[in-house]
Amino acid sequence: MIERVRKIRRDPPKDYQALVDFPVEIVGRDGGVRRYSFEESVRLYQRRGATAGARLPSPDAAAAEAAHCRSRIAQLRRSYLLRYGWSAARAADSPGLLAGDFAGEIAAFLRRSTGQIEVEADEIEIALVAEDELHDVYFARVRGADETASGGPAVPWTVYVFRFRERGSCLTREGFFKQIKHFQAVSGDEQGGERMLAFHHTVDCGIILTSTERPTEAAPLAWLDLGGATDDSLRAGIAAMRQGQSEEALRCVVATYEAEHFRRSAYVGALVMADHIGAFDQAYATAAMASAYFPDDLVILWHRGLTCLRTGEPARAAVDRLRCVAGDRPAVLLLAALEALYRGRTGEGRALLRAARPQLEHAEPDLHLVAERLSAVLLQRDVILGAGTAIGLTGLALGLLLGPWMLLLTVMGASTVLLARTHLLHRVGRWLADPGARGMRLANPSGLRGPAVPKA
């Protein structure tokens, strides 16, 4: 880790304007060189940037690492765009789709989704048709395809582009998953013929491709089979995890649920793996997507609240939702206590922790260890708070008897009381920022695997 910080500080400025070849070769933390596709390399740098603060001890080094990752992602997207010719795509009225920050991401998505890599860029026309606070909407078609196979006018494909905040919740991210859920719940005929062909999302954007035409042999875009051989991806992820290749395992499992959206086991596996290695932004995105398909699943609701805590986002609403569905199970009470302590509601957190601890000792060893650590920090807080209060009151009494200079003890006591209040928040925040593998093991509460028992 120290060597990594030194390398960041001493390395000369990198040339982010150079074109990158794909697959791209990237040096891992172990010094080994691995080859990554465009999508894999973008996700890798997004994970590195998101976890820089937890991995690097210096704020300056973390900021430099995050800036490097952002620049590399922009370089990868620009390189993909230029390598595969999509920058020359014709724009019917504006070049917006392929001229923005996500041009390479969108080009790769379209190229992958069509299944026809021989389509020339000059054959594609793109037009911006609508903009609002949630997304931009584009029409895309093959130039010259003025009629369908039936002789009627050709209907363009629709591309929805959502721009996300990189951290935390936002209206566009929620709108993206709601749109996907809507397309999957309603048939094309009920939507005026519009059918979802594919979707894709990363930390900072989401894309949906739809068509109003049924698949025919004359269709320029191949009709997509969204089922896929997901069993192979899931098995590959499990095998990679057993071999200690955590990032590769996570990539495989994410690919599984992206191809098969109602595959609950893939979501849960991705959430557990992401928490284990500290990929908290990936876990947050996975939990948000999973909750759209399994809104009352206890494990997914648990991770919805946990990922909010891990990423520093407000978590009370998610925890309250979990308590409403699951009832006051000991694991749920512990998560509620953790949220209350992290947000400074010490009295509430103490009461919840006291209720949860006795039931966790034998049923949930990992969660019981977390409860013990929280109890120890609360005890330390109480000792420091008591000492500070005693010093402050002693200084006040001696100041009245011996002179004003004794009031310095009161100042010391007040400082100690302030230290007691910040000590708890600091320790809990540090534990939440650590990956589950070396911090709080919260990812797999067995007590939530049974049926829900809503609170009265």
DRENDO-1510 file (C-alpha; in Angstrom, 1 decimal, always signed):
<recs>
REC; n; res; u; v; w
REC; 1; MET; +0.0; +0.0; +0.0 .
REC; 2; ILE; +2.8; +2.4; +0.9 .
REC; 3; GLU; +4.5; +1.6; -2.4 .
REC; 4; ARG; +1.3; +2.3; -4.3 .
REC; 5; VAL; +1.0; +5.8; -2.6 .
REC; 6; ARG; +4.6; +6.5; -3.5 .
REC; 7; LYS; +4.1; +5.5; -7.1 .
REC; 8; ILE; +1.0; +7.8; -7.4 .
REC; 9; ARG; +3.0; +10.7; -6.0 .
REC; 10; ARG; +6.2; +10.2; -8.1 .
REC; 11; ASP; +4.7; +9.1; -11.4 .
REC; 12; PRO; +4.9; +11.8; -14.2 .
REC; 13; PRO; +1.6; +13.1; -15.7 .
REC; 14; LYS; +0.1; +10.4; -17.9 .
REC; 15; ASP; -0.9; +10.9; -21.5 .
REC; 16; TYR; -4.6; +10.3; -21.5 .
REC; 17; GLN; -5.0; +11.4; -25.1 .
REC; 18; ALA; -3.3; +8.2; -26.5 .
REC; 19; LEU; -5.6; +5.7; -28.2 .
REC; 20; VAL; -6.0; +2.4; -26.4 .
REC; 21; ASP; -6.2; -1.0; -28.1 .
REC; 22; PHE; -8.8; -3.6; -27.1 .
REC; 23; PRO; -8.7; -5.9; -25.2 .
REC; 24; VAL; -6.6; -3.6; -23.0 .
REC; 25; GLU; -3.8; -4.8; -20.8 .
REC; 26; ILE; -3.9; -3.6; -17.2 .
REC; 27; VAL; -1.4; -4.3; -14.4 .
REC; 28; GLY; -3.2; -5.7; -11.3 .
REC; 29; ARG; -2.3; -5.1; -7.7 .
REC; 30; ASP; -0.2; -8.3; -7.7 .
REC; 31; GLY; +1.9; -7.1; -10.6 .
REC; 32; GLY; +0.3; -9.5; -13.1 .
REC; 33; VAL; -0.9; -8.2; -16.5 .
REC; 34; ARG; -4.5; -9.2; -17.5 .
REC; 35; ARG; -6.5; -8.5; -20.6 .
REC; 36; TYR; -9.9; -6.8; -20.3 .
REC; 37; SER; -12.6; -6.0; -22.7 .
REC; 38; PHE; -13.9; -2.4; -23.0 .
REC; 39; GLU; -16.8; -3.0; -20.6 .
REC; 40; GLU; -14.6; -4.9; -18.1 .
REC; 41; SER; -11.9; -2.2; -18.1 .
REC; 42; VAL; -14.4; +0.6; -17.5 .
REC; 43; ARG; -15.9; -1.2; -14.6 .
REC; 44; LEU; -12.5; -2.0; -13.1 .
REC; 45; TYR; -11.5; +1.7; -13.1 .
REC; 46; GLN; -14.9; +2.7; -11.7 .
REC; 47; ARG; -14.4; +0.3; -8.8 .
REC; 48; ARG; -10.8; +1.5; -8.2 .
REC; 49; GLY; -12.0; +5.1; -8.1 .
REC; 50; ALA; -14.9; +4.4; -5.8 .
REC; 51; THR; -12.7; +2.5; -3.3 .
REC; 52; ALA; -9.7; +4.9; -3.4 .
REC; 53; GLY; -10.6; +6.5; -0.1 .
REC; 54; ALA; -10.8; +3.1; +1.7 .
REC; 55; ARG; -7.6; +1.7; +0.1 .
REC; 56; LEU; -5.2; +4.6; +0.4 .
REC; 57; PRO; -4.3; +6.2; +3.7 .
REC; 58; SER; -3.7; +9.8; +2.4 .
REC; 59; PRO; -6.6; +12.0; +1.2 .
REC; 60; ASP; -4.3; +13.5; -1.4 .
REC; 61; ALA; -3.3; +10.0; -2.7 .
REC; 62; ALA; -7.0; +9.0; -2.8 .
REC; 63; ALA; -7.9; +12.1; -4.7 .
REC; 64; ALA; -5.1; +11.5; -7.2 .
REC; 65; GLU; -6.1; +7.9; -7.7 .
REC; 66; ALA; -9.8; +8.9; -8.2 .
REC; 67; ALA; -8.8; +11.6; -10.8 .
REC; 68; HIS; -6.6; +9.1; -12.6 .
REC; 69; CYS; -9.4; +6.6; -12.8 .
REC; 70; ARG; -11.9; +9.2; -14.2 .
REC; 71; SER; -9.3; +10.2; -16.8 .
REC; 72; ARG; -8.6; +6.6; -17.8 .
REC; 73; ILE; -12.4; +5.9; -18.2 .
REC; 74; ALA; -12.7; +8.9; -20.5 .
REC; 75; GLN; -9.7; +7.7; -22.4 .
REC; 76; LEU; -11.1; +4.2; -22.8 .
REC; 77; ARG; -14.5; +5.5; -24.0 .
REC; 78; ARG; -12.9; +7.9; -26.5 .
REC; 79; SER; -10.6; +5.2; -27.7 .
REC; 80; TYR; -13.4; +2.7; -28.3 .
REC; 81; LEU; -15.4; +5.4; -30.2 .
REC; 82; LEU; -12.5; +6.1; -32.5 .
REC; 83; ARG; -11.2; +2.6; -32.9 .
REC; 84; TYR; -14.6; +1.3; -34.2 .
REC; 85; GLY; -15.6; +4.2; -36.3 .
REC; 86; TRP; -18.7; +5.3; -34.5 .
REC; 87; SER; -17.5; +8.9; -34.3 .
REC; 88; ALA; -18.4; +9.2; -37.9 .
REC; 89; ALA; -22.0; +8.2; -37.3 .
REC; 90; ARG; -24.4; +10.4; -39.2 .
REC; 91; ALA; -26.6; +12.7; -37.1 .
REC; 92; ALA; -30.0; +13.5; -38.5 .
REC; 93; ASP; -30.3; +16.8; -36.6 .
REC; 94; SER; -27.6; +16.9; -33.9 .
REC; 95; PRO; -24.5; +14.8; -33.0 .
REC; 96; GLY; -25.5; +14.7; -29.3 .
REC; 97; LEU; -25.6; +10.9; -28.8 .
REC; 98; LEU; -22.1; +10.3; -30.1 .
REC; 99; ALA; -20.5; +13.5; -29.1 .
REC; 100; GLY; -21.0; +13.5; -25.3 .
REC; 101; ASP; -19.1; +11.9; -22.3 .
REC; 102; PHE; -20.8; +8.6; -22.8 .
REC; 103; ALA; -20.3; +8.3; -26.6 .
REC; 104; GLY; -17.9; +5.3; -26.3 .
REC; 105; GLU; -20.2; +3.6; -23.8 .
REC; 106; ILE; -23.2; +4.0; -26.0 .
REC; 107; ALA; -21.3; +3.0; -29.1 .
REC; 108; ALA; -20.1; -0.2; -27.4 .
REC; 109; PHE; -23.6; -1.0; -26.2 .
REC; 110; LEU; -25.2; -0.5; -29.6 .
REC; 111; ARG; -22.4; -2.5; -31.3 .
REC; 112; ARG; -22.8; -5.4; -28.8 .
REC; 113; SER; -26.6; -5.2; -28.8 .
REC; 114; THR; -27.0; -5.4; -32.6 .
REC; 115; GLY; -25.0; -8.6; -32.8 .
REC; 116; GLN; -23.8; -7.3; -36.3 .
REC; 117; ILE; -20.4; -5.9; -35.9 .
REC; 118; GLU; -20.1; -5.4; -39.6 .
REC; 119; VAL; -22.5; -2.4; -39.7 .
REC; 120; GLU; -20.6; +0.6; -40.9 .
REC; 121; ALA; -20.9; +3.8; -38.9 .
REC; 122; ASP; -21.9; +5.8; -42.0 .
REC; 123; GLU; -25.0; +3.6; -42.2 .
REC; 124; ILE; -26.3; +4.8; -38.9 .
REC; 125; GLU; -28.4; +7.9; -38.5 .
REC; 126; ILE; -29.1; +9.3; -35.0 .
REC; 127; ALA; -31.5; +12.1; -34.0 .
REC; 128; LEU; -32.2; +13.6; -30.6 .
REC; 129; VAL; -36.0; +13.7; -30.1 .
REC; 130; ALA; -36.6; +14.6; -26.5 .
REC; 131; GLU; -34.8; +15.8; -23.3 .
REC; 132; ASP; -36.1; +15.9; -19.8 .
REC; 133; GLU; -34.7; +15.8; -16.2 .
REC; 134; LEU; -34.6; +12.0; -16.3 .
REC; 135; HIS; -33.2; +11.0; -19.7 .
REC; 136; ASP; -32.4; +11.9; -23.3 .
REC; 137; VAL; -34.3; +10.1; -26.0 .
REC; 138; TYR; -32.8; +9.4; -29.4 .
REC; 139; PHE; -34.0; +7.7; -32.6 .
REC; 140; ALA; -31.5; +5.5; -34.5 .
REC; 141; ARG; -31.9; +3.7; -37.8 .
REC; 142; VAL; -29.9; +2.4; -40.7 .
REC; 143; ARG; -29.7; +5.0; -43.4 .
REC; 144; GLY; -31.7; +4.0; -46.5 .
REC; 145; ALA; -34.0; +1.7; -44.6 .
REC; 146; ASP; -37.1; +3.7; -45.6 .
REC; 147; GLU; -39.5; +0.7; -45.6 .
REC; 148; THR; -40.0; -2.4; -43.6 .
REC; 149; ALA; -40.3; -5.8; -45.0 .
REC; 150; SER; -44.1; -5.4; -45.1 .
REC; 151; GLY; -43.8; -2.2; -47.3 .
REC; 152; GLY; -44.7; +0.2; -44.5 .
REC; 153; PRO; -42.5; +3.1; -43.3 .
REC; 154; ALA; -39.5; +2.0; -41.2 .
REC; 155; VAL; -39.8; +2.7; -37.5 .
REC; 156; PRO; -36.6; +3.8; -35.8 .
REC; 157; TRP; -35.1; +2.1; -32.7 .
REC; 158; THR; -35.3; +4.2; -29.5 .
REC; 159; VAL; -32.3; +4.8; -27.3 .
REC; 160; TYR; -32.9; +6.1; -23.8 .
REC; 161; VAL; -29.8; +7.6; -22.1 .
REC; 162; PHE; -29.8; +8.2; -18.3 .
REC; 163; ARG; -27.0; +10.1; -16.6 .
REC; 164; PHE; -26.4; +9.1; -13.0 .
REC; 165; ARG; -24.6; +10.6; -10.1 .
REC; 166; GLU; -21.6; +8.5; -9.4 .
REC; 167; ARG; -22.3; +8.0; -5.7 .
REC; 168; GLY; -25.6; +7.5; -3.9 .
REC; 169; SER; -29.2; +7.6; -5.0 .
REC; 170; CYS; -30.5; +10.0; -7.6 .
REC; 171; LEU; -33.8; +10.4; -9.6 .
REC; 172; THR; -32.2; +9.4; -12.9 .
REC; 173; ARG; -31.0; +6.0; -11.4 .
REC; 174; GLU; -34.3; +5.3; -9.9 .
REC; 175; GLY; -36.0; +6.3; -13.1 .
REC; 176; PHE; -33.8; +4.0; -15.1 .
REC; 177; PHE; -34.7; +0.9; -13.1 .
REC; 178; LYS; -38.4; +1.9; -13.0 .
REC; 179; GLN; -38.3; +2.2; -16.8 .
REC; 180; ILE; -36.8; -1.3; -17.2 .
REC; 181; LYS; -39.4; -2.8; -14.8 .
REC; 182; HIS; -42.2; -1.1; -16.8 .
REC; 183; PHE; -40.9; -2.5; -20.1 .
REC; 184; GLN; -40.7; -6.0; -18.7 .
REC; 185; ALA; -44.0; -5.9; -17.0 .
REC; 186; VAL; -46.0; -4.6; -19.9 .
REC; 187; SER; -46.1; -6.3; -23.3 .
REC; 188; GLY; -45.1; -4.5; -26.5 .
REC; 189; ASP; -48.7; -4.4; -27.7 .
REC; 190; GLU; -49.8; -2.6; -24.6 .
REC; 191; GLN; -47.0; +0.0; -25.1 .
REC; 192; GLY; -48.0; +0.8; -28.6 .
REC; 193; GLY; -45.6; -1.9; -30.0 .
REC; 194; GLU; -42.5; -0.7; -28.2 .
REC; 195; ARG; -40.4; -3.6; -26.9 .
REC; 196; MET; -37.2; -3.5; -24.9 .
REC; 197; LEU; -34.3; -5.2; -26.7 .
REC; 198; ALA; -31.5; -4.6; -24.2 .
REC; 199; PHE; -30.2; -2.4; -21.4 .
REC; 200; HIS; -26.9; -1.6; -19.9 .
REC; 201; HIS; -25.7; +0.4; -16.9 .
REC; 202; THR; -22.5; +1.5; -15.2 .
REC; 203; VAL; -21.9; +3.7; -12.2 .
REC; 204; ASP; -22.5; +6.9; -14.1 .
REC; 205; CYS; -25.0; +6.1; -16.9 .
REC; 206; GLY; -27.8; +3.7; -18.0 .
REC; 207; ILE; -28.9; +2.9; -21.5 .
REC; 208; ILE; -32.1; +1.2; -22.8 .
REC; 209; LEU; -32.6; +0.1; -26.4 .
REC; 210; THR; -36.2; -0.5; -27.6 .
REC; 211; SER; -37.9; -1.3; -30.9 .
REC; 212; THR; -41.4; -1.0; -32.2 .
REC; 213; GLU; -41.0; -3.8; -34.8 .
REC; 214; ARG; -41.3; -7.5; -34.2 .
REC; 215; PRO; -38.1; -9.4; -35.3 .
REC; 216; THR; -38.0; -10.3; -39.0 .
REC; 217; GLU; -35.2; -11.5; -41.2 .
REC; 218; ALA; -35.1; -8.1; -42.8 .
REC; 219; ALA; -34.6; -6.2; -39.5 .
REC; 220; PRO; -31.2; -4.4; -39.6 .
REC; 221; LEU; -30.7; -5.1; -35.8 .
REC; 222; ALA; -30.6; -8.6; -34.6 .
REC; 223; TRP; -33.4; -9.5; -32.1 .
REC; 224; LEU; -31.8; -10.2; -28.8 .
REC; 225; ASP; -32.1; -13.3; -26.7 .
REC; 226; LEU; -32.0; -12.0; -23.2 .
REC; 227; GLY; -31.9; -15.4; -21.6 .
REC; 228; GLY; -28.4; -16.4; -22.4 .
REC; 229; ALA; -26.3; -19.1; -20.9 .
REC; 230; THR; -26.3; -17.6; -17.5 .
REC; 231; ASP; -25.6; -20.8; -15.6 .
REC; 232; ASP; -22.1; -20.8; -17.1 .
REC; 233; SER; -21.5; -17.3; -15.9 .
REC; 234; LEU; -22.7; -18.1; -12.4 .
REC; 235; ARG; -20.6; -21.3; -12.2 .
REC; 236; ALA; -17.6; -19.4; -13.4 .
REC; 237; GLY; -18.2; -16.7; -10.7 .
REC; 238; ILE; -18.4; -19.3; -8.0 .
REC; 239; ALA; -15.2; -21.1; -9.3 .
REC; 240; ALA; -13.3; -17.8; -9.4 .
REC; 241; MET; -14.4; -17.0; -5.8 .
REC; 242; ARG; -13.1; -20.3; -4.6 .
REC; 243; GLN; -9.8; -19.6; -6.3 .
REC; 244; GLY; -9.5; -16.2; -4.6 .
REC; 245; GLN; -10.2; -14.2; -7.7 .
REC; 246; SER; -12.8; -11.9; -6.1 .
REC; 247; GLU; -13.0; -9.2; -8.8 .
REC; 248; GLU; -13.4; -11.8; -11.6 .
REC; 249; ALA; -16.1; -13.6; -9.5 .
REC; 250; LEU; -18.0; -10.4; -9.1 .
REC; 251; ARG; -17.8; -9.6; -12.8 .
REC; 252; CYS; -19.2; -13.1; -13.7 .
REC; 253; VAL; -22.1; -12.8; -11.2 .
REC; 254; VAL; -23.0; -9.3; -12.3 .
REC; 255; ALA; -23.0; -10.6; -15.9 .
REC; 256; THR; -25.5; -13.3; -14.8 .
REC; 257; TYR; -28.1; -11.0; -13.4 .
REC; 258; GLU; -27.7; -8.5; -16.2 .
REC; 259; ALA; -28.6; -11.2; -18.6 .
REC; 260; GLU; -31.3; -12.8; -16.5 .
REC; 261; HIS; -33.0; -10.1; -14.5 .
REC; 262; PHE; -35.1; -12.3; -12.2 .
REC; 263; ARG; -32.2; -14.5; -11.1 .
REC; 264; ARG; -32.3; -13.8; -7.4 .
REC; 265; SER; -29.2; -15.9; -6.5 .
REC; 266; ALA; -27.1; -13.8; -8.8 .
REC; 267; TYR; -28.1; -10.6; -7.1 .
REC; 268; VAL; -27.4; -12.0; -3.7 .
REC; 269; GLY; -24.1; -13.5; -4.8 .
REC; 270; ALA; -23.0; -10.1; -6.3 .
REC; 271; LEU; -24.1; -8.3; -3.1 .
REC; 272; VAL; -22.1; -10.6; -0.9 .
REC; 273; MET; -19.0; -10.6; -3.1 .
REC; 274; ALA; -19.1; -6.8; -3.6 .
REC; 275; ASP; -19.4; -6.2; +0.2 .
REC; 276; HIS; -16.6; -8.7; +0.8 .
REC; 277; ILE; -14.0; -6.9; -1.4 .
REC; 278; GLY; -15.2; -3.3; -0.7 .
REC; 279; ALA; -16.9; -2.6; -4.1 .
REC; 280; PHE; -19.6; -0.7; -2.3 .
REC; 281; ASP; -20.7; +1.4; -5.3 .
REC; 282; GLN; -21.3; -1.8; -7.3 .
REC; 283; ALA; -23.2; -3.2; -4.3 .
REC; 284; TYR; -25.3; -0.1; -4.2 .
REC; 285; ALA; -26.2; -0.3; -7.9 .
REC; 286; THR; -26.9; -4.1; -7.5 .
REC; 287; ALA; -29.2; -3.6; -4.5 .
REC; 288; ALA; -31.1; -0.8; -6.3 .
REC; 289; MET; -31.7; -3.0; -9.3 .
REC; 290; ALA; -32.5; -6.1; -7.3 .
REC; 291; SER; -35.1; -4.2; -5.2 .
REC; 292; ALA; -36.9; -3.3; -8.4 .
REC; 293; TYR; -37.5; -7.0; -9.1 .
REC; 294; PHE; -37.8; -8.3; -5.6 .
REC; 295; PRO; -39.3; -5.5; -3.6 .
REC; 296; ASP; -40.1; -7.5; -0.5 .
REC; 297; ASP; -37.1; -9.9; -0.3 .
REC; 298; LEU; -35.6; -9.6; +3.1 .
REC; 299; VAL; -31.9; -10.2; +2.1 .
REC; 300; ILE; -32.1; -7.7; -0.7 .
REC; 301; LEU; -33.9; -5.1; +1.6 .
REC; 302; TRP; -31.1; -5.8; +4.2 .
REC; 303; HIS; -28.4; -5.0; +1.5 .
REC; 304; ARG; -30.4; -1.9; +0.4 .
REC; 305; GLY; -29.9; -0.5; +3.9 .
REC; 306; LEU; -26.4; -1.8; +4.3 .
REC; 307; THR; -25.2; -0.3; +1.0 .
REC; 308; CYS; -26.6; +3.1; +1.9 .
REC; 309; LEU; -24.5; +2.9; +5.1 .
REC; 310; ARG; -21.4; +1.7; +3.3 .
REC; 311; THR; -21.6; +4.5; +0.7 .
REC; 312; GLY; -22.5; +7.3; +3.2 .
REC; 313; GLU; -26.0; +7.8; +1.9 .
REC; 314; PRO; -29.1; +8.3; +4.1 .
REC; 315; ALA; -30.2; +4.8; +5.2 .
REC; 316; ARG; -33.0; +5.4; +7.6 .
REC; 317; ALA; -35.8; +5.0; +5.0 .
REC; 318; ALA; -34.3; +1.7; +3.8 .
REC; 319; VAL; -33.9; +0.4; +7.3 .
REC; 320; ASP; -37.4; +1.4; +8.3 .
REC; 321; ARG; -38.7; -0.4; +5.2 .
REC; 322; LEU; -36.8; -3.6; +6.2 .
REC; 323; ARG; -38.2; -3.4; +9.8 .
REC; 324; CYS; -41.7; -3.0; +8.3 .
REC; 325; VAL; -41.4; -6.1; +6.2 .
REC; 326; ALA; -39.2; -8.3; +8.4 .
REC; 327; GLY; -40.3; -7.3; +11.9 .
REC; 328; ASP; -37.9; -6.8; +14.8 .
REC; 329; ARG; -35.6; -9.8; +14.1 .
REC; 330; PRO; -32.2; -9.5; +15.9 .
REC; 331; ALA; -30.3; -9.0; +12.6 .
REC; 332; VAL; -32.7; -6.2; +11.7 .
REC; 333; LEU; -32.4; -4.6; +15.1 .
REC; 334; LEU; -28.6; -4.6; +14.8 .
REC; 335; LEU; -28.7; -2.9; +11.4 .
REC; 336; ALA; -31.1; -0.3; +12.8 .
REC; 337; ALA; -28.8; +0.2; +15.8 .
REC; 338; LEU; -25.8; +0.6; +13.5 .
REC; 339; GLU; -27.7; +3.2; +11.4 .
REC; 340; ALA; -28.7; +5.2; +14.5 .
REC; 341; LEU; -25.2; +5.2; +16.0 .
REC; 342; TYR; -23.7; +6.2; +12.7 .
REC; 343; ARG; -26.0; +9.2; +12.5 .
REC; 344; GLY; -25.4; +10.2; +16.1 .
REC; 345; ARG; -28.7; +9.0; +17.6 .
REC; 346; THR; -26.8; +7.3; +20.5 .
REC; 347; GLY; -29.7; +6.7; +22.8 .
REC; 348; GLU; -31.8; +5.0; +20.1 .
REC; 349; GLY; -28.9; +3.0; +18.9 .
REC; 350; ARG; -28.0; +1.8; +22.4 .
REC; 351; ALA; -31.6; +0.6; +23.0 .
REC; 352; LEU; -31.7; -1.3; +19.7 .
REC; 353; LEU; -28.3; -2.8; +20.3 .
REC; 354; ARG; -29.3; -3.9; +23.8 .
REC; 355; ALA; -32.4; -5.7; +22.4 .
REC; 356; ALA; -30.4; -7.4; +19.6 .
REC; 357; ARG; -27.3; -8.7; +21.4 .
REC; 358; PRO; -28.8; -11.6; +23.5 .
REC; 359; GLN; -30.4; -13.2; +20.5 .
REC; 360; LEU; -27.3; -12.9; +18.2 .
REC; 361; GLU; -24.7; -14.8; +20.2 .
REC; 362; HIS; -25.6; -18.3; +18.9 .
REC; 363; ALA; -27.7; -17.6; +15.9 .
REC; 364; GLU; -25.5; -15.0; +14.1 .
REC; 365; PRO; -21.8; -15.3; +15.1 .
REC; 366; ASP; -20.6; -12.6; +12.6 .
REC; 367; LEU; -23.3; -10.2; +13.6 .
REC; 368; HIS; -22.8; -11.0; +17.3 .
REC; 369; LEU; -19.1; -9.9; +16.9 .
REC; 370; VAL; -20.3; -6.6; +15.3 .
REC; 371; ALA; -22.6; -6.1; +18.3 .
REC; 372; GLU; -19.8; -6.8; +20.7 .
REC; 373; ARG; -17.6; -4.2; +19.0 .
REC; 374; LEU; -20.3; -1.6; +19.0 .
REC; 375; SER; -21.0; -2.3; +22.7 .
REC; 376; ALA; -17.2; -1.9; +23.5 .
REC; 377; VAL; -17.1; +1.5; +21.7 .
REC; 378; LEU; -20.2; +2.6; +23.6 .
REC; 379; LEU; -18.6; +1.6; +26.9 .
REC; 380; GLN; -15.5; +3.6; +25.9 .
REC; 381; ARG; -17.7; +6.5; +25.1 .
REC; 382; ASP; -19.4; +6.3; +28.5 .
REC; 383; VAL; -16.1; +6.2; +30.3 .
REC; 384; ILE; -14.7; +9.2; +28.4 .
REC; 385; LEU; -17.9; +11.1; +28.8 .
REC; 386; GLY; -18.0; +10.4; +32.5 .
REC; 387; ALA; -14.4; +11.4; +33.0 .
REC; 388; GLY; -14.9; +14.6; +31.0 .
REC; 389; THR; -18.0; +15.5; +33.0 .
REC; 390; ALA; -16.3; +14.9; +36.3 .
REC; 391; ILE; -13.3; +17.0; +35.3 .
REC; 392; GLY; -15.5; +19.8; +34.1 .
REC; 393; LEU; -17.6; +19.9; +37.3 .
REC; 394; THR; -14.4; +19.7; +39.5 .
REC; 395; GLY; -12.9; +22.6; +37.6 .
REC; 396; LEU; -16.0; +24.6; +38.1 .
REC; 397; ALA; -16.1; +24.0; +41.9 .
REC; 398; LEU; -12.4; +24.7; +42.3 .
REC; 399; GLY; -12.7; +27.8; +40.2 .
REC; 400; LEU; -15.2; +29.2; +42.7 .
REC; 401; LEU; -13.0; +28.2; +45.7 .
REC; 402; LEU; -9.4; +28.8; +44.6 .
REC; 403; GLY; -9.6; +31.2; +41.6 .
REC; 404; PRO; -10.5; +31.6; +38.0 .
REC; 405; TRP; -7.4; +29.8; +36.7 .
REC; 406; MET; -8.9; +26.5; +37.9 .
REC; 407; LEU; -11.6; +26.9; +35.3 .
REC; 408; LEU; -9.1; +25.5; +32.9 .
REC; 409; LEU; -10.2; +22.1; +34.2 .
REC; 410; THR; -13.7; +22.9; +33.0 .
REC; 411; VAL; -12.3; +23.6; +29.5 .
REC; 412; MET; -10.5; +20.3; +29.6 .
REC; 413; GLY; -13.6; +18.5; +30.7 .
REC; 414; ALA; -15.7; +20.1; +27.9 .
REC; 415; SER; -13.1; +19.0; +25.4 .
REC; 416; THR; -13.2; +15.5; +26.7 .
REC; 417; VAL; -17.0; +15.4; +26.5 .
REC; 418; LEU; -16.7; +16.5; +22.8 .
REC; 419; LEU; -14.1; +13.8; +22.2 .
REC; 420; ALA; -16.5; +11.2; +23.6 .
REC; 421; ARG; -19.2; +12.2; +21.2 .
REC; 422; THR; -17.0; +12.2; +18.1 .
REC; 423; HIS; -15.1; +9.0; +19.1 .
REC; 424; LEU; -18.1; +6.8; +18.5 .
REC; 425; LEU; -19.0; +8.3; +15.1 .
REC; 426; HIS; -15.4; +8.1; +14.0 .
REC; 427; ARG; -15.0; +4.4; +14.9 .
REC; 428; VAL; -18.3; +3.3; +13.3 .
REC; 429; GLY; -17.5; +5.3; +10.2 .
REC; 430; ARG; -14.1; +3.7; +9.8 .
REC; 431; TRP; -15.6; +0.2; +10.3 .
REC; 432; LEU; -18.2; +0.8; +7.6 .
REC; 433; ALA; -15.6; +2.1; +5.2 .
REC; 434; ASP; -13.6; -1.1; +5.5 .
REC; 435; PRO; -14.4; -4.1; +3.1 .
REC; 436; GLY; -16.3; -6.8; +4.8 .
REC; 437; ALA; -13.4; -9.2; +4.5 .
REC; 438; ARG; -11.4; -7.2; +7.2 .
REC; 439; GLY; -14.1; -5.0; +8.8 .
REC; 440; MET; -17.7; -5.7; +9.8 .
REC; 441; ARG; -19.0; -9.0; +8.4 .
REC; 442; LEU; -22.5; -7.9; +7.6 .
REC; 443; ALA; -23.2; -9.4; +4.2 .
REC; 444; ASN; -24.9; -12.7; +4.9 .
REC; 445; PRO; -27.3; -12.6; +7.8 .
REC; 446; SER; -28.8; -16.1; +8.1 .
REC; 447; GLY; -31.7; -14.9; +10.2 .
REC; 448; LEU; -33.3; -13.2; +7.2 .
REC; 449; ARG; -33.6; -16.4; +5.1 .
REC; 450; GLY; -37.0; -17.3; +6.5 .
REC; 451; PRO; -40.4; -15.9; +5.7 .
REC; 452; ALA; -41.2; -12.3; +6.5 .
REC; 453; VAL; -43.0; -11.5; +9.7 .
REC; 454; PRO; -44.3; -7.9; +9.4 .
REC; 455; LYS; -44.5; -5.7; +12.5 .
REC; 456; ALA; -47.8; -5.3; +14.0 .
</recs>
